[in-house]
């Protein structure tokens, strides 16, 4: 089997539900031109991957990626993963574009084997609990109301994205703990809003309130800054969400003693191949590799990675609308369609 073409079909995607991230960051997007990247083969099989950045990815495929892949065996995923990193050296590919070909190749391989991708990876579980991952709401009172709705909808754990104000966020986190009690796992995501001093302040409040993890309080350019933070707070830091370099960069966080847990994902870590490399690296240090982001590709990863805890389910609105992939009992089930199973998503 050989690759005969790589194409990107542009598709109009509707506006997201209206929401915002912390102060200073854009929130929801209006209508965008998305894309479906397809890897075509002489066997008549096609693998695909989806993106909200269709125009950018189409340009990259046309200029850099297509000619490098034509004629190659699509089952040689490790080689082709390395080829994309070679092209990255020339192009500095956007982090979200690095793994799209890899996802399409896994989709194609699953279709060829007539198996869902998580089974090709080696299934570890057939269901996993989802946590409710909030956007930024307006007040402490609204967060407490949203938390009640999330628990009533079946979610058993909650992660906050708050305002990026260290004092206000610390106060919110402690009030949420008092509101839901000690039995509900809580997490906090700083969305890279702080410098080291404010990150320490929030981390101390989270530790006092018994939060499960403290995610991306600072930009991830400086591993040294994260090491210093880890030395000063007792809450586990969840690191390497948006840092470039897949497992190579994650290794630096671990070696520095800055990682209580690490992030992995198909979107930011070089597709499924990169995500699994990170998961295995973390496991060798007895660390958890928490899958970042929603969607069916990450659902496959959650089923295949032993050392992960939850599926991340975004809560965009108040009133809360539970993601369709999440059952009323708060669980996400293993996809069953061959490949990724995009067509099975409602």
PATI-503550 format. One record per residue (C-alpha): x, y, z; residue in one letter; residue number from 0. Coordinates in Angstrom, 1 decimal, m for minus. Layout:
<pts>
+--------+--------+--------+------+-----+
!     xx !     yy !     zz ! code ! pos !
+--------+--------+--------+------+-----+
!      X !      Y !      Z !    A ! NUM !
...
+--------+--------+--------+------+-----+
</pts>
This chain:
<pts>
+--------+--------+--------+------+-----+
!     xx !     yy !     zz ! code ! pos !
+--------+--------+--------+------+-----+
!    0.0 !    0.0 !    0.0 !    X !   0 !
!    1.3 !    3.4 !   m1.0 !    X !   1 !
!    0.2 !    7.0 !   m0.4 !    X !   2 !
!   m1.1 !    8.5 !   m3.6 !    X !   3 !
!   m2.2 !   12.0 !   m2.4 !    X !   4 !
!   m2.7 !   14.2 !    0.6 !    X !   5 !
!   m5.5 !   16.7 !    0.4 !    X !   6 !
!   m7.3 !   19.2 !    2.6 !    X !   7 !
!  m11.0 !   19.8 !    2.0 !    X !   8 !
!  m12.1 !   23.2 !    3.4 !    X !   9 !
!  m15.3 !   23.2 !    5.4 !    X !  10 !
!  m17.3 !   26.0 !    7.0 !    X !  11 !
!  m17.6 !   25.5 !   10.7 !    X !  12 !
!  m20.2 !   27.4 !   12.8 !    X !  13 !
!  m19.4 !   29.8 !   15.6 !    X !  14 !
!  m18.6 !   28.2 !   19.0 !    X !  15 !
!  m20.9 !   28.8 !   21.9 !    X !  16 !
!  m20.1 !   32.2 !   23.4 !    X !  17 !
!  m17.6 !   32.0 !   26.2 !    X !  18 !
!  m14.3 !   33.5 !   27.4 !    X !  19 !
!  m11.1 !   32.3 !   28.9 !    X !  20 !
!   m9.3 !   34.4 !   31.6 !    X !  21 !
!   m8.9 !   38.1 !   31.3 !    X !  22 !
!   m6.6 !   39.0 !   28.5 !    X !  23 !
!   m7.2 !   35.9 !   26.4 !    X !  24 !
!   m9.7 !   35.6 !   23.5 !    X !  25 !
!  m12.6 !   33.2 !   24.1 !    X !  26 !
!  m15.0 !   31.7 !   21.6 !    X !  27 !
!  m14.5 !   31.9 !   17.9 !    X !  28 !
!  m17.0 !   33.0 !   15.3 !    X !  29 !
!  m17.5 !   30.9 !   12.1 !    X !  30 !
!  m14.2 !   29.6 !   10.8 !    X !  31 !
!  m12.9 !   27.7 !    7.8 !    X !  32 !
!  m12.0 !   24.3 !    9.1 !    X !  33 !
!  m10.4 !   21.4 !    7.2 !    X !  34 !
!  m10.4 !   17.7 !    6.7 !    X !  35 !
!   m6.9 !   16.4 !    5.9 !    X !  36 !
!   m7.1 !   13.1 !    4.0 !    X !  37 !
!   m4.3 !   10.7 !    3.2 !    X !  38 !
!   m5.2 !    8.7 !    0.1 !    X !  39 !
!   m3.8 !    5.3 !   m0.9 !    X !  40 !
!   m3.6 !    3.0 !   m3.9 !    X !  41 !
!   m5.6 !    0.4 !   m1.9 !    X !  42 !
!   m8.6 !    2.6 !   m1.9 !    X !  43 !
!   m8.3 !    3.4 !    1.8 !    X !  44 !
!   m8.3 !    6.9 !    3.1 !    X !  45 !
!   m7.4 !    8.2 !    6.5 !    X !  46 !
!   m8.5 !   11.6 !    7.8 !    X !  47 !
!   m7.9 !   14.1 !   10.5 !    X !  48 !
!  m10.0 !   17.2 !   11.4 !    X !  49 !
!   m8.8 !   20.8 !   12.2 !    X !  50 !
!  m10.4 !   24.2 !   12.8 !    X !  51 !
!   m7.4 !   25.8 !   10.9 !    X !  52 !
!   m8.2 !   24.6 !    7.4 !    X !  53 !
!   m6.6 !   27.4 !    5.4 !    X !  54 !
!   m3.3 !   27.2 !    7.2 !    X !  55 !
!   m3.1 !   23.4 !    7.0 !    X !  56 !
!   m4.1 !   23.4 !    3.3 !    X !  57 !
!   m1.2 !   25.8 !    2.6 !    X !  58 !
!    1.2 !   23.6 !    4.6 !    X !  59 !
!    0.1 !   20.4 !    2.8 !    X !  60 !
!    0.4 !   22.1 !   m0.6 !    X !  61 !
!    3.9 !   23.6 !    0.0 !    X !  62 !
!    5.6 !   21.2 !    2.4 !    X !  63 !
!    3.9 !   17.9 !    3.2 !    X !  64 !
!    2.2 !   16.4 !    0.2 !    X !  65 !
!    5.2 !   15.8 !   m2.0 !    X !  66 !
!    7.2 !   14.3 !    0.9 !    X !  67 !
!    4.5 !   11.7 !    1.7 !    X !  68 !
!    3.5 !   10.6 !   m1.8 !    X !  69 !
!    4.8 !    7.1 !   m2.6 !    X !  70 !
!    5.5 !    6.2 !    1.0 !    X !  71 !
!    3.9 !    3.3 !    2.9 !    X !  72 !
!    1.3 !    4.7 !    5.2 !    X !  73 !
!    1.8 !    2.0 !    7.8 !    X !  74 !
!    5.3 !    3.2 !    8.4 !    X !  75 !
!    4.0 !    5.6 !   11.0 !    X !  76 !
!    7.2 !    6.0 !   13.0 !    X !  77 !
!    9.2 !    7.0 !    9.9 !    X !  78 !
!    6.5 !    9.4 !    8.8 !    X !  79 !
!    6.3 !   10.9 !   12.3 !    X !  80 !
!   10.0 !   11.6 !   12.1 !    X !  81 !
!    9.6 !   13.1 !    8.6 !    X !  82 !
!    7.1 !   15.6 !    9.9 !    X !  83 !
!    9.6 !   16.7 !   12.5 !    X !  84 !
!   12.2 !   17.1 !    9.8 !    X !  85 !
!    9.8 !   19.4 !    7.9 !    X !  86 !
!    9.1 !   21.3 !   11.1 !    X !  87 !
!   12.8 !   22.2 !   11.2 !    X !  88 !
!   12.3 !   24.1 !    7.9 !    X !  89 !
!    8.8 !   25.4 !    8.3 !    X !  90 !
!    8.3 !   25.7 !   12.1 !    X !  91 !
!    4.9 !   24.1 !   11.8 !    X !  92 !
!    2.1 !   25.3 !   14.1 !    X !  93 !
!    1.9 !   23.0 !   17.1 !    X !  94 !
!   m1.6 !   21.9 !   16.2 !    X !  95 !
!   m0.6 !   21.0 !   12.6 !    X !  96 !
!    2.3 !   18.7 !   13.6 !    X !  97 !
!    0.1 !   15.7 !   14.4 !    X !  98 !
!   m2.6 !   15.9 !   11.8 !    X !  99 !
!   m0.9 !   13.5 !    9.3 !    X ! 100 !
!   m0.2 !   11.1 !   12.1 !    X ! 101 !
!   m3.8 !   11.0 !   13.2 !    X ! 102 !
!   m4.9 !   10.4 !    9.6 !    X ! 103 !
!   m2.4 !    7.5 !    9.4 !    X ! 104 !
!   m3.8 !    5.9 !   12.5 !    X ! 105 !
!   m7.3 !    6.3 !   11.2 !    X ! 106 !
!   m6.2 !    4.6 !    7.9 !    X ! 107 !
!   m4.5 !    1.8 !    9.8 !    X ! 108 !
!   m7.6 !    1.2 !   11.9 !    X ! 109 !
!   m9.8 !    1.0 !    8.8 !    X ! 110 !
!   m7.3 !   m1.4 !    7.2 !    X ! 111 !
!   m7.4 !   m3.7 !   10.3 !    X ! 112 !
!  m11.2 !   m3.1 !   10.8 !    X ! 113 !
!  m10.4 !   m2.1 !   14.4 !    X ! 114 !
!  m10.9 !    1.1 !   16.4 !    X ! 115 !
!   m7.6 !    2.9 !   17.0 !    X ! 116 !
!   m7.5 !    2.3 !   20.7 !    X ! 117 !
!   m7.4 !   m1.4 !   20.0 !    X ! 118 !
!   m4.4 !   m1.0 !   17.7 !    X ! 119 !
!   m2.7 !    0.9 !   20.5 !    X ! 120 !
!   m3.6 !   m1.8 !   22.9 !    X ! 121 !
!   m6.8 !   m1.1 !   24.8 !    X ! 122 !
!   m6.4 !   m0.7 !   28.6 !    X ! 123 !
!  m10.0 !    0.2 !   29.5 !    X ! 124 !
!  m13.4 !    0.5 !   27.9 !    X ! 125 !
!  m14.7 !    3.5 !   29.9 !    X ! 126 !
!  m13.2 !    6.4 !   31.8 !    X ! 127 !
!  m14.7 !    9.1 !   34.0 !    X ! 128 !
!  m15.0 !   12.6 !   32.5 !    X ! 129 !
!  m14.3 !   15.8 !   34.4 !    X ! 130 !
!  m16.1 !   19.0 !   33.8 !    X ! 131 !
!  m13.6 !   21.6 !   32.5 !    X ! 132 !
!  m15.1 !   25.0 !   32.8 !    X ! 133 !
!  m14.6 !   28.1 !   30.8 !    X ! 134 !
!  m14.4 !   31.5 !   32.6 !    X ! 135 !
!  m17.6 !   32.6 !   34.3 !    X ! 136 !
!  m18.4 !   36.0 !   35.8 !    X ! 137 !
!  m18.5 !   35.5 !   39.6 !    X ! 138 !
!  m17.9 !   33.2 !   42.5 !    X ! 139 !
!  m21.6 !   32.7 !   42.7 !    X ! 140 !
!  m21.9 !   31.7 !   39.1 !    X ! 141 !
!  m19.0 !   29.2 !   39.4 !    X ! 142 !
!  m20.7 !   27.6 !   42.5 !    X ! 143 !
!  m24.0 !   27.3 !   40.5 !    X ! 144 !
!  m22.2 !   25.8 !   37.5 !    X ! 145 !
!  m20.4 !   23.3 !   39.8 !    X ! 146 !
!  m23.8 !   22.2 !   41.2 !    X ! 147 !
!  m25.1 !   21.7 !   37.7 !    X ! 148 !
!  m22.0 !   19.7 !   36.7 !    X ! 149 !
!  m22.4 !   17.3 !   39.6 !    X ! 150 !
!  m26.1 !   16.9 !   38.9 !    X ! 151 !
!  m25.3 !   16.2 !   35.3 !    X ! 152 !
!  m23.1 !   13.2 !   36.3 !    X ! 153 !
!  m19.6 !   14.7 !   36.3 !    X ! 154 !
!  m17.7 !   13.5 !   39.4 !    X ! 155 !
!  m14.7 !   15.9 !   39.1 !    X ! 156 !
!  m14.4 !   19.6 !   38.1 !    X ! 157 !
!  m11.6 !   21.7 !   36.8 !    X ! 158 !
!  m11.6 !   25.5 !   36.9 !    X ! 159 !
!  m10.5 !   28.0 !   34.3 !    X ! 160 !
!  m10.8 !   31.3 !   36.2 !    X ! 161 !
!   m9.8 !   34.9 !   35.8 !    X ! 162 !
!   m6.0 !   35.0 !   35.9 !    X ! 163 !
!   m6.1 !   37.2 !   39.0 !    X ! 164 !
!   m4.0 !   35.4 !   41.7 !    X ! 165 !
!   m6.0 !   36.7 !   44.7 !    X ! 166 !
!   m9.4 !   36.3 !   43.1 !    X ! 167 !
!   m8.6 !   32.8 !   41.7 !    X ! 168 !
!   m7.2 !   31.6 !   45.0 !    X ! 169 !
!  m10.3 !   32.8 !   46.8 !    X ! 170 !
!  m12.6 !   31.1 !   44.2 !    X ! 171 !
!  m10.8 !   27.8 !   44.5 !    X ! 172 !
!  m11.1 !   27.7 !   48.3 !    X ! 173 !
!  m14.8 !   28.7 !   48.2 !    X ! 174 !
!  m15.5 !   26.0 !   45.7 !    X ! 175 !
!  m13.9 !   23.4 !   47.9 !    X ! 176 !
!  m15.9 !   24.5 !   50.9 !    X ! 177 !
!  m19.0 !   24.4 !   48.7 !    X ! 178 !
!  m18.7 !   20.9 !   47.2 !    X ! 179 !
!  m16.9 !   19.3 !   50.2 !    X ! 180 !
!  m13.8 !   17.1 !   50.4 !    X ! 181 !
!  m15.2 !   14.2 !   48.4 !    X ! 182 !
!  m15.2 !   15.9 !   44.9 !    X ! 183 !
!  m11.9 !   15.9 !   43.0 !    X ! 184 !
!  m11.0 !   19.5 !   42.0 !    X ! 185 !
!   m8.4 !   20.8 !   39.6 !    X ! 186 !
!   m7.3 !   24.3 !   38.6 !    X ! 187 !
!   m5.9 !   25.5 !   35.2 !    X ! 188 !
!   m4.1 !   28.9 !   35.2 !    X ! 189 !
!   m4.0 !   29.1 !   31.4 !    X ! 190 !
!   m0.5 !   30.5 !   31.7 !    X ! 191 !
!   m1.7 !   33.7 !   33.5 !    X ! 192 !
!    0.9 !   34.2 !   36.2 !    X ! 193 !
!    4.5 !   35.0 !   36.9 !    X ! 194 !
!    6.4 !   32.9 !   39.5 !    X ! 195 !
!    5.4 !   35.0 !   42.5 !    X ! 196 !
!    1.7 !   34.8 !   41.7 !    X ! 197 !
!    1.9 !   31.2 !   40.7 !    X ! 198 !
!    3.3 !   30.4 !   44.2 !    X ! 199 !
!    0.5 !   32.3 !   45.9 !    X ! 200 !
!   m2.2 !   30.3 !   44.0 !    X ! 201 !
!   m0.4 !   27.0 !   44.4 !    X ! 202 !
!   m0.3 !   27.4 !   48.2 !    X ! 203 !
!   m4.1 !   28.1 !   48.2 !    X ! 204 !
!   m4.7 !   25.0 !   46.0 !    X ! 205 !
!   m2.6 !   22.8 !   48.3 !    X ! 206 !
!   m4.5 !   24.0 !   51.3 !    X ! 207 !
!   m7.8 !   23.2 !   49.6 !    X ! 208 !
!   m6.7 !   19.7 !   48.6 !    X ! 209 !
!   m6.8 !   20.2 !   44.8 !    X ! 210 !
!   m5.7 !   17.2 !   42.7 !    X ! 211 !
!   m3.4 !   19.2 !   40.3 !    X ! 212 !
!   m2.3 !   22.7 !   39.3 !    X ! 213 !
!   m2.1 !   23.1 !   35.6 !    X ! 214 !
!   m0.1 !   25.5 !   33.4 !    X ! 215 !
!    0.2 !   28.4 !   35.8 !    X ! 216 !
!    2.9 !   30.0 !   33.7 !    X ! 217 !
!    4.0 !   30.0 !   30.1 !    X ! 218 !
!    6.0 !   26.8 !   29.5 !    X ! 219 !
!    9.1 !   28.4 !   28.0 !    X ! 220 !
!   11.2 !   28.2 !   31.2 !    X ! 221 !
!   11.6 !   24.7 !   32.7 !    X ! 222 !
!   13.7 !   26.5 !   35.4 !    X ! 223 !
!   10.8 !   28.6 !   36.5 !    X ! 224 !
!    8.6 !   25.5 !   36.9 !    X ! 225 !
!   11.4 !   23.8 !   38.9 !    X ! 226 !
!   11.4 !   26.7 !   41.3 !    X ! 227 !
!    7.6 !   26.6 !   41.6 !    X ! 228 !
!    7.7 !   22.9 !   42.3 !    X ! 229 !
!   10.2 !   23.5 !   45.0 !    X ! 230 !
!    7.9 !   26.0 !   46.7 !    X ! 231 !
!    4.4 !   24.4 !   46.5 !    X ! 232 !
!    3.2 !   21.0 !   47.5 !    X ! 233 !
!    0.4 !   20.5 !   45.0 !    X ! 234 !
!    1.4 !   18.4 !   41.9 !    X ! 235 !
!    2.1 !   20.5 !   38.9 !    X ! 236 !
!    0.5 !   19.4 !   35.6 !    X ! 237 !
!    3.0 !   20.5 !   33.0 !    X ! 238 !
!    4.0 !   20.5 !   29.3 !    X ! 239 !
!    0.6 !   21.2 !   27.8 !    X ! 240 !
!    1.6 !   23.6 !   25.0 !    X ! 241 !
!    5.4 !   23.2 !   25.1 !    X ! 242 !
!    7.0 !   22.2 !   21.8 !    X ! 243 !
!    9.0 !   19.1 !   21.3 !    X ! 244 !
!    6.7 !   16.3 !   22.3 !    X ! 245 !
!    8.4 !   13.7 !   24.6 !    X ! 246 !
!   11.8 !   15.5 !   24.3 !    X ! 247 !
!   10.6 !   18.6 !   26.1 !    X ! 248 !
!    8.5 !   16.6 !   28.5 !    X ! 249 !
!   11.6 !   14.8 !   29.5 !    X ! 250 !
!   13.2 !   18.0 !   30.5 !    X ! 251 !
!   10.3 !   18.9 !   32.8 !    X ! 252 !
!   10.5 !   15.5 !   34.5 !    X ! 253 !
!   14.3 !   15.5 !   34.8 !    X ! 254 !
!   14.2 !   19.0 !   36.4 !    X ! 255 !
!   11.7 !   17.8 !   39.1 !    X ! 256 !
!    9.1 !   20.1 !   37.8 !    X ! 257 !
!    6.4 !   17.5 !   36.9 !    X ! 258 !
!    3.9 !   16.1 !   39.3 !    X ! 259 !
!    2.0 !   14.9 !   36.2 !    X ! 260 !
!    2.4 !   15.7 !   32.5 !    X ! 261 !
!    0.1 !   16.6 !   29.7 !    X ! 262 !
!   m0.3 !   14.6 !   26.6 !    X ! 263 !
!   m2.6 !   15.0 !   23.6 !    X ! 264 !
!   m2.9 !   14.4 !   19.9 !    X ! 265 !
!   m3.4 !   18.1 !   19.2 !    X ! 266 !
!   m0.3 !   19.6 !   20.8 !    X ! 267 !
!    2.1 !   16.6 !   21.0 !    X ! 268 !
!    2.5 !   15.3 !   17.5 !    X ! 269 !
!   m0.6 !   13.3 !   17.0 !    X ! 270 !
!   m1.3 !    9.9 !   18.5 !    X ! 271 !
!    2.3 !    8.7 !   18.1 !    X ! 272 !
!    3.7 !   11.6 !   20.0 !    X ! 273 !
!    1.0 !   11.3 !   22.7 !    X ! 274 !
!    1.8 !    7.7 !   23.3 !    X ! 275 !
!    5.5 !    8.4 !   23.5 !    X ! 276 !
!    4.8 !   10.9 !   26.3 !    X ! 277 !
!    2.5 !    8.5 !   28.1 !    X ! 278 !
!    5.2 !    5.8 !   28.1 !    X ! 279 !
!    7.9 !    8.2 !   29.2 !    X ! 280 !
!    5.8 !    9.4 !   32.1 !    X ! 281 !
!    4.9 !    5.8 !   33.1 !    X ! 282 !
!    8.6 !    5.0 !   33.3 !    X ! 283 !
!    8.9 !    7.7 !   36.1 !    X ! 284 !
!    5.6 !    6.5 !   37.8 !    X ! 285 !
!    3.9 !    9.7 !   36.7 !    X ! 286 !
!    0.5 !   10.1 !   35.2 !    X ! 287 !
!    0.0 !   11.4 !   31.7 !    X ! 288 !
!   m3.3 !   13.3 !   31.6 !    X ! 289 !
!   m4.9 !   13.6 !   28.2 !    X ! 290 !
!   m5.6 !   17.3 !   27.2 !    X ! 291 !
!   m8.7 !   18.2 !   25.3 !    X ! 292 !
!  m12.0 !   16.9 !   24.2 !    X ! 293 !
!  m13.0 !   14.9 !   21.1 !    X ! 294 !
!  m13.0 !   11.4 !   19.7 !    X ! 295 !
!   m9.2 !   11.3 !   19.0 !    X ! 296 !
!   m8.5 !   12.0 !   22.7 !    X ! 297 !
!  m11.1 !    9.5 !   23.7 !    X ! 298 !
!   m9.1 !    6.8 !   21.9 !    X ! 299 !
!   m6.0 !    7.9 !   23.8 !    X ! 300 !
!   m7.9 !    7.7 !   27.1 !    X ! 301 !
!   m8.8 !    4.1 !   26.4 !    X ! 302 !
!   m5.2 !    3.1 !   25.6 !    X ! 303 !
!   m3.1 !    5.0 !   28.2 !    X ! 304 !
!   m3.0 !    3.1 !   31.5 !    X ! 305 !
!   m1.5 !    6.1 !   33.5 !    X ! 306 !
!   m4.3 !    8.6 !   32.8 !    X ! 307 !
!   m7.1 !    9.6 !   35.1 !    X ! 308 !
!   m9.9 !   11.3 !   33.2 !    X ! 309 !
!  m11.4 !   12.5 !   29.9 !    X ! 310 !
!  m11.5 !   16.3 !   29.7 !    X ! 311 !
!  m15.1 !   17.5 !   28.9 !    X ! 312 !
!  m15.5 !   21.2 !   28.3 !    X ! 313 !
!  m18.4 !   23.0 !   29.8 !    X ! 314 !
!  m19.0 !   26.1 !   27.7 !    X ! 315 !
!  m22.3 !   27.5 !   28.9 !    X ! 316 !
!  m24.5 !   28.2 !   31.9 !    X ! 317 !
!  m26.9 !   26.4 !   31.9 !    X ! 318 !
!  m24.6 !   23.5 !   31.7 !    X ! 319 !
!  m25.0 !   21.2 !   28.7 !    X ! 320 !
!  m23.2 !   17.8 !   29.1 !    X ! 321 !
!  m21.1 !   16.8 !   26.2 !    X ! 322 !
!  m22.8 !   14.1 !   24.1 !    X ! 323 !
!  m19.9 !   11.7 !   24.5 !    X ! 324 !
!  m20.4 !   11.7 !   28.3 !    X ! 325 !
!  m23.0 !    9.4 !   29.7 !    X ! 326 !
!  m25.4 !   10.4 !   32.4 !    X ! 327 !
!  m23.2 !    8.6 !   34.9 !    X ! 328 !
!  m20.2 !   10.8 !   33.9 !    X ! 329 !
!  m18.4 !    8.1 !   31.9 !    X ! 330 !
!  m17.0 !    8.2 !   28.3 !    X ! 331 !
!  m17.2 !    4.8 !   26.5 !    X ! 332 !
!  m14.6 !    3.4 !   24.1 !    X ! 333 !
!  m15.3 !    4.2 !   20.5 !    X ! 334 !
!  m16.2 !    1.1 !   18.5 !    X ! 335 !
!  m16.0 !    2.1 !   14.8 !    X ! 336 !
!  m13.0 !    1.2 !   12.8 !    X ! 337 !
!  m10.2 !    3.8 !   12.7 !    X ! 338 !
!  m11.0 !    7.0 !   14.5 !    X ! 339 !
!  m14.7 !    6.9 !   13.8 !    X ! 340 !
!  m15.4 !   10.5 !   12.9 !    X ! 341 !
!  m18.6 !    9.5 !   11.1 !    X ! 342 !
!  m19.9 !    7.9 !   14.4 !    X ! 343 !
!  m19.8 !   11.3 !   16.2 !    X ! 344 !
!  m23.2 !   12.9 !   16.5 !    X ! 345 !
+--------+--------+--------+------+-----+
</pts>
